[in-house]
């Protein structure tokens, strides 16, 4: 009769469960790193993620018309979450608005008005 030795768990000694939130110094370190990499899109998305606290699926499904009105980035936006189907309102800080504006300019994305067709 052959006896098998118990296997070691894949997560033994690893931190499992909910991770601690980012500290402000971590957020600023990431922000500086992305700015130094000259990645306008990544900076805009990171700032939007921090300001809105949206899930990733909701963040990447944002449209230009969700955060702009006429020819400016709005200071406050509202989107409906995909998972909960509840509206979430959030404020866009000035660094976020300028990063989004820079991304829209660089990517040649159109800022739309309320009655126009959304830009892609």
C-alpha positions as semicolon CSV with decimal commas, in nm:
position;residue;x (nm);y (nm);z (nm)
1;X;0,000;0,000;0,000
2;X;0,138;0,334;-0,108
3;X;0,087;0,642;0,106
4;X;0,076;0,984;-0,055
5;X;0,240;1,276;0,111
6;X;0,010;1,571;0,166
7;X;0,050;1,847;-0,091
8;X;0,137;2,196;0,016
9;X;-0,137;2,451;-0,051
10;X;-0,065;2,692;-0,336
11;X;-0,141;2,990;-0,115
12;X;0,053;2,882;0,193
13;X;0,233;3,181;0,335
14;X;0,064;3,424;0,096
15;X;-0,168;3,707;0,185
16;X;-0,518;3,603;0,081
17;X;-0,851;3,780;0,100
18;X;-0,926;4,146;0,065
19;X;-0,621;4,361;0,001
20;X;-0,567;4,685;0,189
21;X;-0,660;5,001;-0,005
22;X;-0,395;5,215;-0,169
23;X;-0,249;5,479;0,058
24;X;-0,224;5,838;-0,067
25;X;0,153;5,806;-0,108
26;X;0,099;5,495;-0,325
27;X;-0,152;5,680;-0,541
28;X;0,091;5,969;-0,590
29;X;0,377;5,730;-0,669
30;X;0,171;5,560;-0,939
31;X;0,055;5,896;-1,073
32;X;0,415;6,026;-1,097
33;X;0,532;5,703;-1,262
34;X;0,259;5,726;-1,527
35;X;0,331;6,095;-1,586
36;X;0,702;6,023;-1,632
37;X;0,614;5,750;-1,883
38;X;0,424;6,017;-2,084
39;X;0,121;5,791;-2,110
40;X;-0,165;6,038;-2,141
41;X;-0,434;5,770;-2,171
42;X;-0,314;5,572;-1,870
43;X;-0,294;5,885;-1,657
44;X;-0,648;5,987;-1,753
45;X;-0,785;5,639;-1,678
46;X;-0,596;5,611;-1,349
47;X;-0,720;5,952;-1,234
48;X;-1,075;5,864;-1,339
49;X;-1,050;5,537;-1,146
50;X;-0,934;5,712;-0,830
51;X;-1,195;5,988;-0,853
52;X;-1,491;5,768;-0,945
53;X;-1,412;5,447;-0,751
54;X;-1,582;5,260;-1,035
55;X;-1,526;4,892;-1,108
56;X;-1,291;4,820;-1,395
57;X;-1,572;4,709;-1,628
58;X;-1,756;5,037;-1,569
59;X;-1,441;5,244;-1,607
60;X;-1,342;5,103;-1,947
61;X;-1,699;5,132;-2,076
62;X;-1,709;5,509;-2,013
63;X;-1,777;5,715;-2,324
64;X;-1,654;6,063;-2,406
65;X;-2,004;6,204;-2,360
66;X;-2,015;6,062;-2,004
67;X;-1,745;6,304;-1,887
68;X;-1,785;6,597;-2,129
69;X;-2,047;6,852;-2,218
70;X;-2,021;7,082;-2,518
71;X;-1,646;7,161;-2,527
72;X;-1,538;7,099;-2,170
73;X;-1,481;6,816;-1,925
74;X;-1,753;6,825;-1,662
75;X;-1,668;6,870;-1,291
76;X;-1,932;6,611;-1,193
77;X;-2,043;6,302;-1,383
78;X;-2,301;6,030;-1,334
79;X;-2,298;5,676;-1,475
80;X;-2,505;5,364;-1,418
81;X;-2,306;5,072;-1,275
82;X;-2,325;4,754;-1,479
83;X;-2,335;4,516;-1,182
84;X;-2,588;4,693;-0,959
85;X;-2,773;4,900;-1,224
86;X;-2,755;5,192;-0,983
87;X;-2,648;5,542;-1,082
88;X;-2,324;5,666;-0,932
89;X;-2,234;6,031;-0,923
90;X;-1,873;6,139;-0,879
91;X;-1,666;6,453;-0,892
92;X;-1,373;6,494;-1,128
93;X;-1,085;6,684;-0,972
94;X;-0,894;6,944;-1,171
95;X;-0,593;6,712;-1,234
96;X;-0,834;6,449;-1,367
97;X;-1,013;6,699;-1,590
98;X;-0,685;6,823;-1,736
99;X;-0,562;6,465;-1,792
100;X;-0,887;6,371;-1,967
101;X;-0,870;6,691;-2,175
102;X;-0,511;6,608;-2,278
103;X;-0,612;6,252;-2,370
104;X;-0,906;6,372;-2,578
105;X;-0,681;6,619;-2,761
106;X;-0,406;6,364;-2,826
107;X;-0,645;6,089;-2,938
108;X;-0,847;6,337;-3,147
109;X;-1,167;6,232;-2,970
110;X;-1,458;6,469;-3,000
111;X;-1,622;6,630;-2,702
112;X;-1,993;6,609;-2,764
113;X;-2,296;6,806;-2,661
114;X;-2,598;6,654;-2,494
115;X;-2,797;6,622;-2,818
116;X;-2,520;6,497;-3,043
117;X;-2,424;6,142;-3,117
118;X;-2,153;6,015;-2,878
119;X;-1,795;6,009;-3,006
120;X;-1,603;5,685;-3,004
